[in-house]
Amino acid sequence: MTLLHYPYRFGVCGTGLEEKTMTRRDGCTANIGYYDGNLNWFFVAFRDSSDYYAAENHGLSGADAE
């Protein structure tokens, strides 16, 4: 997994993408992206104040991805 900082916006290709939204305990929302019906997430994108962050999944699966 890689955690990235984006000063403007985080964006991805929408082909085959399904997104779910979750709310963290601190009230911040995060979008979780899944591609092509995969059960393991590809990215989690969230915004904190004026910055954007994203975690990218590079091989985590099952319980490790959760």
C-alpha positions as CSV (number, residue, x, y, z in Angstrom):
1,M,0.0,0.0,0.0
2,T,1.1,3.5,-0.8
3,L,-0.2,6.7,0.8
4,L,-0.1,9.7,-1.5
5,H,-0.7,13.4,-1.1
6,Y,-2.4,15.4,-3.8
7,P,-2.4,19.2,-3.4
8,Y,-5.4,19.6,-5.8
9,R,-7.5,16.5,-6.5
10,F,-7.1,12.8,-6.8
11,G,-8.6,11.3,-10.0
12,V,-8.8,7.9,-11.7
13,C,-10.3,6.3,-14.8
14,G,-13.9,5.5,-14.4
15,T,-14.1,2.5,-16.7
16,G,-15.1,-0.6,-14.6
17,L,-15.0,1.5,-11.4
18,E,-17.4,1.1,-8.5
19,E,-17.1,3.4,-5.5
20,K,-18.4,3.1,-2.0
21,T,-18.5,6.0,0.5
22,M,-17.6,5.6,4.2
23,T,-17.5,8.1,7.0
24,R,-14.6,7.9,9.4
25,R,-15.1,8.4,13.1
26,D,-13.9,12.0,12.8
27,G,-16.7,12.8,10.3
28,C,-14.4,12.8,7.3
29,T,-15.7,10.9,4.3
30,A,-13.7,8.6,2.1
31,N,-14.3,7.1,-1.3
32,I,-13.3,3.4,-1.7
33,G,-12.7,2.3,-5.3
34,Y,-13.1,-1.2,-6.7
35,Y,-12.4,-2.1,-10.3
36,D,-14.1,-4.8,-12.5
37,G,-16.0,-6.5,-9.6
38,N,-12.9,-7.1,-7.6
39,L,-13.6,-7.6,-3.9
40,N,-10.3,-5.9,-2.9
41,W,-10.1,-2.2,-3.0
42,F,-7.9,-0.4,-5.5
43,F,-7.8,3.0,-3.7
44,V,-9.2,4.9,-0.8
45,A,-9.4,8.7,-1.4
46,F,-10.2,11.2,1.3
47,R,-9.9,14.9,1.9
48,D,-8.6,16.5,5.0
49,S,-9.0,20.3,5.2
50,S,-7.7,21.7,1.8
51,D,-5.6,18.7,0.8
52,Y,-6.4,15.3,-0.8
53,Y,-4.9,12.0,0.1
54,A,-5.2,8.5,-1.4
55,A,-4.1,5.1,-0.4
56,E,-3.4,2.8,-3.3
57,N,-3.5,-1.0,-2.9
58,H,-0.5,-2.8,-4.4
59,G,-1.4,-6.4,-3.7
60,L,-3.2,-6.5,-0.4
61,S,-6.1,-8.9,-0.4
62,G,-8.6,-10.5,1.9
63,A,-8.1,-9.7,5.6
64,D,-4.9,-7.8,4.9
65,A,-6.8,-5.4,2.6
66,E,-9.6,-4.9,5.3
